[in-house]
Every structure is written in structure tokens, then in C-alpha cells.
Amino acid sequence: MTTPLMTVHSRSTHRPRPRPLTVQGVAGPPELLEISDEAGLLATLTVGARTVAMRGPVRTFTENKRPFHDTFDRTRASGWGPSGGGGSWSNANGVDADYTVADGAGIISMTAANSSRHATVINNVSDVDARLSWSLTVMPTGNASSLALSFAYTNVNSMYRARLSVLTSGTVQLILERESGGSTTTIGALTTVGTGYTAGDIWHIRVQRKGTTLRCRAWKDGTSEPATWVHEVTDATLGAGRIGVRGLASSGSTAVPFQFRVHDIQLYSGTWPDPPVITHDTWIRLLDEPYDGQWTPALAAQVRAWAYDTTPDALAYAMMYVTGAPPVTDPSLAGAQIAGQSRYGPLDSAGAPVEGADFHDYMGRDWEFVNGETRPADAPELHCMDCSGYVRMVYGYHMGIPMVRLEDFDGINLPRITKDIGPSGPGVIVAQAEDTAPPLGGLQIGDVPLFDADSDDAVSGQLDHNGIYMGVDQNGHLRFANSRKTPNGPTLADLGGASRLDGSGTYATTLRLIRRF
């Protein structure tokens, strides 16, 4: 991480004398009560909901690219599929069947000389630190065979690449290239890094890009990674792009058909050039009971106390599970981890995260719910949460809304499944619509948006995804935090689809209901 997940901007801790409070009702739906002091709007209560939006110290929330390690622990007959944390692979050149996954490797089939193949993953990465491991199934004959770790890739004619070439003699050479507009430029000269290559030998390539500085090195498996770079150059030609793999059967190759085997690819760190940054002074607190429309001295005292409270609120808890969030354990739960970077779920045989991890699965704790329902923790789902599991962790476990699983949906308890949270969850419905997105005029930070995002016709029209609205980012977009399969965990950024309620993206167009707990 180059920036913190959440920053609280400091202010004086001296507590002045209580200021007089004024209250004003706002007609709904939903019906609101706005509480102001001499500095302006201090709190907003919603009739029928426990959520209170408070003014507090200004905070900044941000996120950057999640590291991942794709070990190709799956089987696929066409395309490489999900990377297990870095989005889904795309391929160019050849046909889909030229890109398969089997026996722990991503396989690229080369069927003709003077041809290339490209498999790439992750959108819009600028600075990057990545490593690739690969081997050849047969020795090159006629001419060299080479595989490259590409970065800043936008299309087959635009990328940087650290290319490792195996000559017919078994000599291994590393070159750093830039391809732009279909023209290839050598920016790091062809350099011998090994000899005696035999089919099946695994070699590693590592690249780093920091600003305009590009570096690469390569080494044979079983030897130590070199401490120095083979090439280190300055180049500012290309902007952000994808990372990936580019295989080449050189002109004159008589080894075709043959295969490259990609054993793993690891992104140690990556940076979006314009990560979402949300800055505001709203804090989300919860009353012990839904607000009934009566302003009382006890409520006034609670609002005054919250005005100076900087203990974690719903938004702070939401950020405790995104990329880079540190682990937090609870001695009272036998040292169980209760916060820290979360995954969505364990991977299936095709490499996609599996739905089903609830908040207590993340903690590895069996759970009894308020209505007597019980559920054991699923061991493979440790430190994982699906979309509603994430919302339940924040609003249920941390903020104290009582939770049930599949029974007793009474408008007070928080159900397990998204399709039940929408119509029967706690609090009030702020807006809803059928077959289109509802109006966003009543949207408030901390609200829970719910979506009909599954394109499967069998479940079309059913709510299937949810999250927590975090606020407006630096570009004016409405950001929500949500746990998703493609990023493999909670995020407020755009890997695999924009985490936005505005615009024309998947979530903006499939939003169907907004609930305020």
C-alpha cells in the first residue's frame, strides 16, 4: 500500500460546552429528523431506522490493487478463467482452445511459426512488481522460442515486455522491449542470463515499474533470485495497462506445434493510476432501537456524545477488510481473527471463488443466532466473506444489529441472504424500483444498496448482491464497498466492474433497492 486505507484528519480534542441543538423534521419517505448546532447539520435520524448519520472529523478512505498469486490450480479447456484474486484472464491471437489450464499450469499452444499469443489480466495498473515462472515442452529448433512477462499492455501492439528467449543452442537471453503503434523498440539489450536449457526447465522473470523506471531480471528455478537487475532503464512512453504473458514462436521455428507452460504468476504490488479516494465528515452510528419519531432528552444526550466519539463506526469497520487491512484478533474469542484483509471464498475447480462465507466463517467460529438457529463454521471459508457476509460482519457483528439465518424476518433482524435482506431486512426502504435503478436522491452514506446483478435468466428479478455506500470519490462518483468474486474480497474499487452507483456500469444499472438499517 502506498496510502493508508483510512485517514482521520486531526482536530482539537478539547470538548467545548454543549451547543444548543435545533431539530427539524423532513417529510419522507423516509421521514427524517435533522439535528443542527451552531456549526450546521450535526446528525440525521430516520424514522424506523437505527442508523444515524453524524458529523465528525473529516476522514479519507482509499484502496489500491490487491496482490495476488495465480498458481493455476484448476482445470479449463478454453481460456485461463479467473486468476483467483486478480480478475479474469483475457487472450488475444490464436483461438480460445490455444489457452488451457491443466496439471497446475496455464498452457499456451503454439501451432505455427512467426506467431504470438497473449494472455493478460488486471485492468489499468501503472506501477507494478510482478514475477512469472514458465517452461518449454520441447526444445526450440530452426529458431528461438520466447516468452515474455508483459506490463502496461493495452493491446497486442502496445506494451512493455521482459522477454526471455531460448535459442536452439540452449542459451537463455533476456531483453526488455517496448512495443508501441506496432513498432518494437529495444530498451534493454539482449543479454545472456543462462546456458544449457533443456525442455522442462523452469525459468523466472521479474519486472518492476516505478514511475518511469523499468527493471527486469531472470533466473533458473532452483537458484537464488539475483540481487541486481539485468536491465534498469527510464521510459515514459506508455501509461497504465494490464499485466500478462506473451508467447512467441519465431519465424523459421520448426519446433511447432509446442507449448509454453506458465507455472505461476505473482503480483507483489500494483497501483491504479487513479484509485478511488473518498473524503467527507460523515460517521455512521446506530441507536439501540429504531427511531420512533420522538425527540427526547436521552436522544439529545446520545447525539451530543457521538459528536465527539472517534471509536470505529460502520464505515471504519467496512474498511477493516479491504486490500491491505491488517489482521485484528480477539482474545475473548480464543484469539480468532475478527478483522483484516478478507477473501470472498475458497476457489472451485475452475478457479472461481465460491459463494457462501458468512461473518462467522471468516472468524472460524460456530455461531448461534438470536432466534436459536445454529451454524458451524466452514473451515475452507476461514478469512472469507461473500457480499451479505461482509454486510453482516459490519452491521451485525460489529455494530450490533441482531442476526438470523433463514427464519424470523421481522424487520428488526438481519437475514443471511441478499434476497431476504432487501424486502425484510432491518430499518426502512429508502428507494426501490423494478427492472430499473431507483432514484438516488434519498441516498445517504451508510445505506445498503441491493442489486439484481446476476445475468442468469433463472434468477433474473431476484436481489443477489449488496454492499455499503461509502460516499462520493474525488471524481464525483458514488462509491460503495462490497465483497465480490472477481476481486476475491471486499473492495470499493473497479476490478471486474465499477463499484459505483452512478454511470452505466453493471452495479449502477442493476441497482434495485436501497435500505437504511
C-alpha positions in Angstrom: 0.0 0.0 0.0 1.2 3.4 -0.9 -1.5 5.2 1.0 -3.5 4.3 4.2 -6.9 2.7 3.9 -8.4 5.3 6.1 -7.1 8.7 7.4 -8.8 10.7 10.2 -7.9 14.3 9.9 -6.9 15.6 13.3 -8.8 18.3 15.2 -8.7 19.6 18.7 -9.7 17.0 21.4 -10.9 19.8 23.7 -14.6 19.4 24.3 -16.3 22.8 24.4 -19.5 23.5 26.2 -22.6 21.8 24.6 -24.0 23.9 21.9 -27.8 24.3 21.7 -29.4 21.9 19.4 -32.3 22.6 17.0 -34.4 20.0 15.3 -36.3 20.0 12.1 -38.5 17.3 10.5 -38.1 16.4 6.9 -41.1 14.8 5.1 -40.4 11.4 3.6 -40.4 8.8 2.6 -38.3 8.1 4.6 -39.2 10.6 7.2 -36.2 12.3 8.7 -35.2 14.4 11.7 -32.3 16.8 11.2 -30.4 18.0 14.3 -28.2 21.1 14.0 -25.9 23.0 16.2 -24.2 26.4 15.7 -21.8 24.8 13.1 -24.7 23.4 11.0 -26.2 20.0 10.4 -24.9 17.6 13.1 -27.0 14.5 12.8 -29.7 12.9 10.7 -32.2 10.4 12.2 -34.5 8.3 10.1 -37.9 7.2 11.4 -38.0 3.4 11.5 -34.2 3.0 11.3 -31.4 2.7 13.8 -28.8 4.4 11.5 -27.7 7.9 12.5 -25.5 9.9 10.1 -23.3 12.1 12.3 -20.9 15.0 11.5 -17.4 14.2 12.8 -13.7 14.6 12.0 -13.0 14.5 8.3 -11.8 11.1 7.0 -10.3 9.8 3.8 -10.9 6.3 2.5 -8.9 4.8 -0.3 -7.8 1.5 -1.8 -5.3 0.1 -4.2 -4.7 -3.0 -6.2 -4.8 -6.3 -4.3 -1.7 -8.5 -4.7 -2.4 -12.0 -6.0 -0.7 -15.3 -6.8 -2.2 -17.4 -9.6 -0.9 -21.0 -9.3 -3.3 -22.4 -12.0 -4.8 -24.8 -9.5 -7.8 -25.5 -11.7 -8.8 -27.2 -15.0 -10.0 -25.3 -18.0 -10.4 -26.4 -21.6 -10.7 -22.9 -23.1 -9.2 -19.8 -21.7 -7.5 -19.4 -18.3 -10.5 -18.1 -16.5 -10.4 -16.4 -13.0 -7.0 -15.6 -11.7 -8.0 -16.2 -8.0 -7.7 -12.6 -6.9 -6.6 -10.5 -9.8 -9.6 -10.6 -12.1 -10.1 -12.8 -15.1 -7.7 -13.7 -17.9 -8.3 -12.4 -21.5 -6.5 -13.8 -24.5 -5.6 -12.4 -27.9 -4.3 -14.1 -31.1 -4.9 -17.8 -31.8 -8.2 -19.3 -30.7 -9.6 -19.9 -27.2 -8.5 -23.5 -27.3 -4.9 -22.4 -27.5 -5.2 -21.2 -23.9 -5.9 -24.0 -21.4 -5.2 -24.9 -17.8 -4.2 -28.4 -16.7 -1.8 -30.1 -14.3 -1.1 -26.9 -12.4 -0.1 -24.8 -15.4 -1.5 -22.3 -17.8 -0.8 -23.7 -21.2 -0.2 -21.7 -24.4 -0.3 -23.8 -27.5 1.9 -22.5 -30.4 0.7 -24.0 -33.7 2.6 -22.0 -36.3 6.0 -20.3 -36.7 6.1 -16.5 -36.7 3.1 -16.3 -34.4 2.4 -14.9 -31.0 -0.1 -15.4 -28.2 -1.2 -13.0 -25.4 -2.9 -13.7 -22.1 -3.4 -10.7 -19.8 -5.1 -9.9 -16.5 -6.0 -6.9 -14.3 -7.1 -3.5 -15.7 -5.3 -0.2 -15.6 -2.2 -0.9 -13.5 0.6 1.7 -13.5 3.4 0.9 -11.0 3.9 -2.8 -10.8 6.1 -5.5 -9.2 5.4 -9.0 -10.7 7.0 -12.3 -11.3 6.4 -15.1 -13.9 7.5 -18.7 -13.9 7.4 -20.8 -17.2 8.9 -23.7 -19.1 9.0 -25.1 -22.7 7.7 -28.6 -23.5 10.1 -29.1 -26.4 13.5 -27.6 -27.3 13.4 -24.9 -30.0 14.6 -25.9 -33.5 15.0 -23.8 -36.5 14.8 -20.6 -34.4 14.3 -19.4 -30.9 11.2 -19.7 -28.7 10.5 -16.9 -26.2 8.0 -16.0 -23.5 7.6 -12.5 -22.0 6.2 -11.0 -18.9 4.2 -8.0 -20.3 3.0 -4.9 -18.5 1.4 -1.6 -19.5 -0.5 -3.8 -22.0 -3.4 -2.2 -23.8 -3.5 -4.3 -26.9 -1.2 -6.7 -28.9 0.6 -3.7 -30.4 1.2 -1.7 -27.2 3.1 -2.9 -24.1 6.4 -3.2 -22.3 7.7 -6.8 -22.0 10.7 -8.5 -20.4 11.2 -11.3 -22.9 13.2 -14.5 -22.1 14.4 -16.2 -25.3 15.6 -19.8 -25.5 17.9 -20.3 -28.5 18.3 -23.6 -30.4 21.7 -24.0 -28.6 20.0 -23.8 -25.2 21.3 -20.3 -24.4 18.8 -18.2 -22.5 18.7 -14.4 -23.2 16.7 -11.6 -21.6 15.6 -8.5 -23.5 13.5 -5.5 -22.4 11.3 -4.2 -25.1 8.6 -1.6 -25.8 6.0 -2.1 -28.4 4.1 1.0 -29.4 2.0 1.5 -32.5 3.1 -1.9 -33.8 6.8 -0.9 -33.7 9.1 -2.7 -31.4 12.0 -0.8 -29.7 14.7 -2.5 -27.6 15.2 -0.5 -24.4 17.3 -3.2 -22.6 19.7 -5.0 -24.9 19.6 -8.8 -25.5 21.7 -10.3 -22.6 22.7 -13.9 -21.9 21.5 -15.0 -18.5 22.0 -18.8 -18.8 23.1 -21.7 -20.9 22.2 -25.4 -21.3 18.5 -25.1 -21.3 16.6 -28.4 -21.7 12.9 -29.0 -22.2 11.0 -28.7 -18.9 13.5 -26.3 -17.2 11.6 -23.6 -15.3 12.8 -20.0 -15.5 11.5 -17.0 -13.6 11.1 -13.4 -14.9 10.6 -10.4 -12.6 9.7 -6.9 -13.6 9.2 -3.7 -11.6 7.9 -0.4 -12.8 8.0 2.6 -10.5 7.1 5.9 -12.2 9.3 6.0 -15.3 11.8 3.4 -14.1 11.6 -0.1 -15.6 13.6 -3.1 -14.3 13.8 -6.7 -15.1 15.8 -9.8 -14.3 15.6 -13.6 -14.8 16.9 -16.7 -13.2 16.6 -20.5 -13.4 14.4 -22.3 -10.9 16.4 -23.8 -8.1 18.9 -20.9 -8.0 18.6 -17.8 -5.9 16.9 -14.7 -7.3 19.6 -12.3 -8.3 20.1 -9.2 -6.2 20.7 -6.9 -9.2 18.7 -6.1 -12.3 19.8 -7.2 -15.7 18.1 -4.1 -17.2 17.2 -0.8 -15.5 16.0 1.9 -17.8 13.9 5.1 -17.9 11.0 5.2 -20.2 7.8 7.3 -20.0 6.2 6.3 -23.3 3.4 4.0 -22.1 0.7 4.6 -19.5 -1.2 2.2 -17.4 -2.4 -1.2 -18.7 -2.7 -4.9 -18.0 0.0 -7.4 -17.0 0.3 -10.7 -18.7 2.2 -13.3 -20.8 3.3 -13.1 -24.4 4.5 -16.3 -26.2 6.4 -16.2 -29.5 7.3 -18.9 -32.0 9.9 -17.1 -34.1 10.0 -17.0 -37.8 11.7 -20.2 -39.1 10.8 -22.2 -36.0 10.5 -25.9 -36.8 9.5 -26.9 -33.2 5.8 -26.2 -33.8 3.5 -27.4 -32.6 4.7 -26.9 -29.0 3.5 -25.5 -25.7 4.6 -22.9 -23.2 3.7 -23.9 -19.6 3.1 -21.0 -17.2 3.5 -22.4 -13.7 2.5 -19.3 -11.8 2.3 -15.6 -11.9 2.5 -13.3 -8.9 1.6 -9.7 -8.5 3.6 -8.5 -5.4 2.1 -5.0 -5.7 0.3 -2.9 -8.2 -1.0 0.7 -8.3 -4.0 2.1 -10.1 -3.1 5.5 -11.5 -6.3 7.0 -10.1 -7.5 4.9 -7.2 -10.8 5.9 -5.6 -10.4 8.4 -2.8 -13.4 9.4 -0.7 -13.2 12.3 1.8 -16.0 13.5 4.0 -17.0 14.2 7.6 -19.9 11.7 7.9 -19.8 9.0 10.6 -22.4 6.2 10.9 -23.7 5.3 14.3 -26.6 3.0 15.4 -29.3 3.6 18.0 -30.2 0.8 20.4 -33.7 0.8 18.9 -35.2 2.2 15.6 -36.0 5.9 15.9 -39.8 6.2 16.5 -40.1 9.9 15.6 -40.0 11.2 19.2 -37.1 13.6 20.0 -36.2 13.0 23.7 -33.5 14.3 26.1 -32.0 10.8 26.0 -31.6 11.1 22.2 -30.1 14.6 22.6 -27.6 13.3 25.0 -26.7 10.4 22.7 -26.2 12.7 19.7 -24.0 15.1 21.8 -21.9 12.2 22.9 -21.4 10.9 19.4 -20.3 14.3 18.2 -17.0 13.7 20.0 -16.8 10.0 19.5 -14.0 8.7 17.3 -14.3 5.0 18.1 -14.9 2.9 15.0 -18.2 3.4 13.2 -19.8 1.4 10.3 -17.5 2.9 7.7 -14.4 2.3 9.7 -15.4 -1.4 10.2 -16.1 -1.6 6.4 -12.5 -0.6 5.7 -11.1 -3.2 8.0 -11.5 -5.9 5.4 -10.3 -4.3 2.1 -6.9 -4.7 0.5 -4.0 -4.2 3.0 -6.2 -4.1 6.1 -4.1 -5.5 9.0 -5.3 -8.6 11.0 -7.0 -8.0 14.3 -7.7 -10.8 16.8 -10.0 -11.0 19.8 -8.6 -12.8 22.9 -12.2 -13.2 24.2 -12.9 -15.4 21.1 -9.9 -17.6 21.7 -7.7 -15.4 19.5 -10.0 -15.6 16.5 -9.3 -13.0 13.7 -12.2 -10.6 13.6 -10.8 -8.1 11.1 -8.1 -7.9 8.4 -8.0 -8.3 4.6 -10.7 -10.8 3.5 -11.2 -13.1 0.6 -14.6 -13.8 -1.0 -14.4 -17.5 -0.7 -12.4 -20.7 -1.4 -11.7 -21.5 -5.1 -13.7 -24.1 -7.0 -12.1 -26.5 -9.6 -12.3 -23.8 -12.3 -10.6 -21.2 -10.1 -13.6 -19.1 -9.2 -14.3 -18.0 -5.6 -17.2 -19.9 -4.1 -20.2 -18.1 -2.6 -21.3 -18.9 1.0 -18.9 -17.5 3.5 -20.7 -15.7 6.4 -19.1 -13.4 9.0 -18.5 -16.3 11.5 -16.9 -18.4 8.8 -14.4 -15.6 8.4 -13.6 -15.9 12.1 -13.6 -19.7 12.1 -16.3 -19.7 14.8 -19.5 -21.8 15.1 -22.5 -19.5 15.8 -25.8 -19.5 17.5 -28.2 -16.7 16.3 -30.7 -14.7 18.3 -33.6 -17.0 17.2 -31.8 -20.2 18.1 -30.6 -21.1 14.6 -27.1 -22.6 14.7 -24.4 -22.8 12.0 -20.9 -24.4 12.2 -18.0 -22.5 10.6 -16.9 -23.9 7.3 -13.2 -24.4 7.6 -12.3 -23.6 3.9 -14.1 -20.3 4.3 -11.8 -19.0 7.1 -11.0 -15.3 6.5 -13.6 -15.2 3.7 -16.9 -13.4 3.4 -19.4 -13.2 0.5 -21.4 -10.0 -0.1 -24.0 -10.4 2.6 -21.5 -12.0 5.0 -19.5 -8.8 4.7 -22.5 -6.6 5.4 -23.4 -8.8 8.3 -19.9 -8.5 9.7 -20.0 -4.7 9.7 -23.6 -4.1 10.7 -24.3 -7.3 12.6 -21.2 -8.4 14.4 -19.5 -5.0 14.9 -22.5 -2.6 15.0 -24.9 -4.9 17.0 -27.9 -5.5 14.7 -29.3 -8.9 15.7 -28.8 -11.6 13.0 -30.7 -14.6 11.9 -30.1 -17.0 9.1 -33.2 -18.3 7.2 -36.0 -17.7 9.6 -37.7 -14.9 11.6 -37.6 -12.0 9.1 -39.3 -9.3 11.2 -37.8 -6.0 10.0 -35.5 -6.0 13.1 -33.2 -8.9 12.5 -30.6 -9.1 9.7 -31.2 -12.1 7.4 -28.4 -14.1 5.9 -29.3 -13.9 2.2 -29.5 -10.8 0.0 -32.9 -11.6 -1.4 -34.3 -11.6 2.1 -32.3 -8.5 3.3 -33.9 -6.4 0.6 -37.6 -6.8 1.4 -37.4 -8.0 5.0 -34.2 -6.6 6.5 -33.9 -4.1 9.4 -34.8 -0.5 9.1 -36.5 1.2 6.1 -36.5 1.1 2.4 -35.2 4.4 1.0 -35.9 3.7 -2.7 -36.8 0.8 -4.9 -37.8 0.1 -8.5 -38.5 -2.9 -10.7 -36.4 -3.6 -13.8 -34.6 -0.3 -13.5 -32.4 1.6 -11.0 -34.4 3.6 -8.4 -33.8 7.4 -7.9 -30.7 8.2 -5.8 -32.0 11.5 -4.3 -32.6 10.0 -0.8 -29.3 8.0 -0.7 -27.3 8.5 2.5 -23.8 7.4 3.4 -24.0 4.1 5.2 -27.1 2.9 3.3 -27.1 -0.7 1.9 -27.7 -0.8 -1.9 -29.1 -4.1 -3.2 -28.8 -5.3 -6.8 -30.2 -7.8 -9.3 -26.8 -8.3 -10.8 -26.9 -11.9 -11.8 -27.4 -12.2 -15.6 -28.7 -15.8 -15.3 -32.3 -15.8 -16.6 -33.2 -18.3 -13.9 -32.7 -15.8 -11.1 -33.3 -12.6 -13.0 -35.5 -10.3 -11.0 -34.1 -11.6 -7.7 -31.9 -9.5 -5.5 -28.4 -11.2 -5.4 -25.8 -8.6 -4.3 -25.4 -5.9 -1.7 -22.9 -3.5 -0.2 -22.4 -0.4 1.9 -22.5 3.1 0.4 -19.3 4.9 1.3 -19.7 8.4 -0.3 -18.5 10.4 -3.3 -15.0 10.0 -4.6 -12.6 12.5 -6.0 -14.1 12.2 -9.4 -17.7 12.7 -8.3 -18.7 9.0 -8.4 -20.9 7.3 -5.8 -18.8 4.5 -4.3 -19.9 1.5 -2.4 -17.9 -1.2 -0.6 -18.8 -4.7 -1.4 -17.4 -8.2 -1.3 -17.2 -9.7 -4.9 -15.9 -12.8 -6.6 -13.7 -11.1 -9.2 -11.6 -9.1 -6.8 -11.9 -12.0 -4.4 -13.0 -10.0 -1.4 -14.3 -6.6 -0.2 -13.5 -3.6 -2.4 -14.6 -0.1 -3.2 -12.6 0.0 -6.5 -13.3 -1.2 -10.0 -11.6 -4.6 -10.7 -14.1 -6.7 -12.7 -16.8 -3.9 -12.6 -17.1 -0.4 -11.3 -18.1 -0.2 -7.6 -20.3 2.8 -8.4 -24.0 3.6 -8.1 -23.8 6.2 -10.9 -23.0 5.8 -14.6 -23.7 2.9 -16.9 -21.8 0.1 -15.2 -23.2 -3.3 -14.0 -24.0 -2.1 -10.5 -25.4 1.3 -11.5 -27.8 -0.3 -13.9 -28.8 -3.3 -11.8 -29.4 -1.4 -8.5 -33.0 -2.2 -7.4 -33.4 -1.3 -3.8 -31.7 0.9 -1.1 -32.2 0.0 2.5 -31.2 2.0 5.6 -30.6 -0.2 8.7 
